[in-house]
Amino acid sequence: MKAIRVHEFGPPEVMILEEVTQPQPGQDEILIDVRAAGVNPVDTYIRSGRYGDRNFPFTPGLDAAGVVVEVGDTIEDFAPNQRVYICGSVTGTYAEQVLCKPSQVRLLPDSLSFEQGAALGVPYITAYRGLFQRARAERGETVLIHGASGGVGIAAVQLAKGAGLKVIGTAGSESGRKLVDDQGADLGLDHHDPEHFRKAMDFTEGRGVDVILEMLANVNLGNDLPIMAVHGRVVIIGSRGSVEINPRDAMAKEVAILGELMFHTTDEEKETAYRAIEQGLESGSCKPVIAERIPLLDPAKAHHMVMESDHFGKIVLIP
């Protein structure tokens, strides 16, 4: 079978499509035929070596959707020919087939395409965890989602609206703001507009926002703190550098600044997130948006695109 392989850390071009031996499932593993693989910013950090050492060569990728091919002897909850989506794997998802543990696999509703299934794992779990497990957002509160037109941002808008929150979403273009509005945001703002922080504050009638999901803390954090409500919470999901803040802005409102990293998610937290996401899929409040479908043979293009600010929704690789 074919798989993307990384033999050394480096730029997107270090990813190479190679012929590899087809994986065979162990007694507690599931072999899945990949129909679409999700591309996340975290994949680029792993490929570049930002998250520590790896055994080379390795196949990148955490998210995918496809069809079960074979299950190990001890597997009872899955069977061949089932449609599934996955978050995490044993062998990496940028491949024609992937090995997974049962805890990494969920049944894919018939109402979703494989591409949409590949958009569920990292973005929706990250969004759910940021909103409800880190910030502990509650119905009626106001949340500001920076970068609301991206994969995690769209997931956050949908999950927040489904839970009864008031949602402000930012995007960098008119089409991006329209997409945010279409997902149900109460207010869409242009994050290039120097007045957008004031407009967010005006939306709350001066009270301030309760929760901010921050996708680019090195740019925004210093401006986030002054618009928080008392006891507000900022969850840092993404940052590409350092930032200077005035600690008194946090003191004045007793704001909590919380970090989030997918790899610290416990099995219990992940299971809770899965259940909430699947309830959203059933009710129709959650519906992944696909930005681009790129052939598996061109992963470098996908990694360049996912780090750009002008794509909307999820980028997927198609084997």
N, C-alpha and C positions, 0 to 999 in steps of 0.2 A: 504494500500500500504506500501511498504518498503522505508525507508529513513535512511540516516546516521544522527545521533544525537550526539551533544556535550553537556554534562551536566556540564562540568567544563573545564577551560583552562588547557592545559598541552601538553604532547608529542602526537605524532600521535595516540597512542593507546587509547586516550580518545574518539576517534570516534567509535561509536557503531551502528550497523545496527539494526533498530527497526521497528516494525509494528506500523504505525501511521494512523490517520484518513485521508481519501482522501480529499484533499482541494477542495473547491467549489468556482468557480469564482464569484466575485462581478460584478456589472454592467459595470465596466471599467477594467476588468481583463480578462486574457486569461489563460486557463488551457492547459498545454502541456505535452504530453507523452514523457518522456526523453528517447532517444535512445543512447546518449553518453553525458557524462559530462566532461568538461575540468578541468584539475588540474593545478593550477598556484602557484608560490611561495607566492603570496599574501594570498592565502587560508591558508597556513601554519602559516603566521603571525597572521591572524585573529583567527585561532584555538588556538594559543599559548597565546593570550591575548595582543599581541604587539600593536594592534590598538584600545585599549580601551575596555570598558565594553560592554557586550552583555546580552540580555535577554536569560536565559537558560530555557530549552534546545533549541538549534538552529541547523539548517541544513546548513553546509558549502556549498560553491560553487557559482561561478559567471557565468561561461560559460556552455552552453549546446546546443544540437541540438535535434530535435525530430519532432513530429507531433501534430498539434493543435487538441485537443479533444473537447473543448467547449469554447465559447466566451460569454462575458457579453452582456447585452442588448444594451449598447451604442457603442459597437465595430463594426466598419464598414470596416476596412481595412484587417481583417483576418477572416478566416472561417475554420470550421472543415476539417481535412484531409490535410491541407496545411503543407508542409515541411518548417521548420523554424530553425533559430539559434538565440541564445539569449546572451546578455551580461548584467548581473544583473537580479535579480528576487525579488519577494516578499517573497518567502518561502525557497530559497536555492536549488541549482541544483543537489546536491548529493542525488538524490531520483528518484523513478520511475515516479513521476509526479511533476510538478512545476507550480506555479502561477506567472504570469508576468503582468506588465503594457505594453500597446502597444509600448511605447517608448523603451522598452527593447527587442523587437522582430523584426526580419528581415526575409524576405523570403530566403530560402536556395536554391541556384541554383541546378538543377537536376544533374549537372556535378560533384557535390561534395557529398561525403559520409557523413553520420551523424557524424562520427568521425572527419572528416575534418571540418565540421560545428562547432563542439565543440571546435575547435582550433582557431577560428577566433576572438572572442570577445576581451578579455583582451590582448592577444599578439599583434594582428594587430593594435588595437586602440592605445596601448602603443607605438608601434614602429612608427606609423604614427604621433602621437602627439609629440614624441621626435624629429623626423626628421624635421617636417614641421610646427608644431605649437609652439614648444619651440625653436629649433635651427634655424628654418626658412631656411632650406637648399635649395639651388638653383641648377638648372641644371648645370653640369660641375664641381661642387665642389667635393672635396674628403672627404669621410666619413670613419672613422675607427669604426668598430663595434666589441666591445669585447664580447666574448661568442656568436659568430655568429651562432653556431650550435644548440643553444637552441631555445625554442619556440618564444620568442621575437626577438632573433637574426636573425632567418631565416626570419621572417616577415619583419624585417628591411632591410635585404639584398634584398629581392624581391621588396619591395616598393621603395628602393633607386635606384635600377637598372631601375625599371619601370619609374622613374622620371628623368633619365639621369645623375645620380651621378656616380662618380668613387668610387668603394667600396673595402675597405680592411677589411677582416674578420678574427678574431682569433678563434682558437679552440685548444683543449688540446690533440688531438690524430690525427693520420693519417686519420682514417675514418671520424672523425669530419671535418677535413680540406677538404677532398674529398667532403663531403656533402656541405660545404660552397662554394666550387668551382662549384659544380653542380647547385647551386642556382644562379650562375652568377657573383660571386665576381671576381674582377679584380686581387686580390692578397689574397691568404690564408696564414696565419702565425700561427706558433705554439706558444701559449702564455706561454709555459714553457721555450721557448728559450730566454735567457737573451738579445739576440740581436734583438728581434722582434720589439722593438720600433725604433731601428736604421734602420731596414729594411723598416719600414713604412715611416720613414723620407726619405730614399733613393728613395722610390717609387715616392715621390713628387718632386724629384730632389732638395731636400733641402728647398723647400718652406714651408713645413709643411702641416698638414691636417686641413681642414676647420671645420669639425664636428667630435666629438667623442661621440658615445653612450656607456656609461659606466655602465656595469652590476655589477661590483665589485669594487666600488670606494675605499674601504678601502685597496685594494691591488694595484690598478693601478694609482690613481689620481696623485700622486706625479711624476710619470713618463709620464703621459699624457701631462702635461702642457708644458714641454720643446719641444715637437714635434708639437705644434700647429702652424698654420699659423697666421699671424697678423689678429686680429679680429675673431679668431677662437672661437668656442662654444663647451663646454663640457656639455652634458646632463647626469645627474646622475639618472639612472633608478634603480640601485640596490647597496646596500652597507651592509656589515655585521659587521661593527665596525668603529672605528675612524681611521684617517689617518693624517700624518704630511706632509704638503706641504711647498714649498718655495714661498711665495706670489710674490716674484720678477719674478718668471717664468710666472705668470699671468700678471704682470705689463708690462713685456718686450714686449709681443705681444698683450696687451690689450684684453686678453682672458676673455670671459664670462663663469662663472660656473653656470649652471642652474639645479635646481632640478625638478623632475617630480614625481607626485603621481597620480595614476589613479583616486582617489576619488575627485580630484579637477577639473576633466574634465567637462566642461559645456555642456549643451544639444546641443548648437550650434556647439561646437568643435566636439562632438561625431557624430553629423549628417554629418559634413564635412568629418570626418574620414570614416564613413560608406560608403559614396558615392565614395570616392577614393578607398577604399578596394574593393567595388563591381565592379568598373571599372577595377581594376586589375584582379579580378576573371574572368570577361568577356573577357579580352584581353589574359588571360593566364599567365600574369606576376606574379600573386599571386596564390600559390597553397600550402596549409598547408601540413606539413610533420608530420606524426604520429610516435611517438617513441615507445609507448607501450600501449596495451589495457589491462586493469586490471579490474577484476570483482568488482562491487559495494561493495561486501561484504568484500573487502580487501583495504579500503582506506588508512590504515596506510602504506602499502607498497608503494602506490602512493605518499604519502607525504614524505616518506624517499627518494624516487627516485628523486622527483622534486627538492630537495635541493642538489643533487649530481651533480658533474660537467661532468660526463661521459655519460649522456644520450643525444640523439639528437632528436630535434623536440618536439612534444607535447605528454604528457601523458594524456590518457582519461580513465574514469571509464565507464564500461558498465553495466547498470542495468540488 
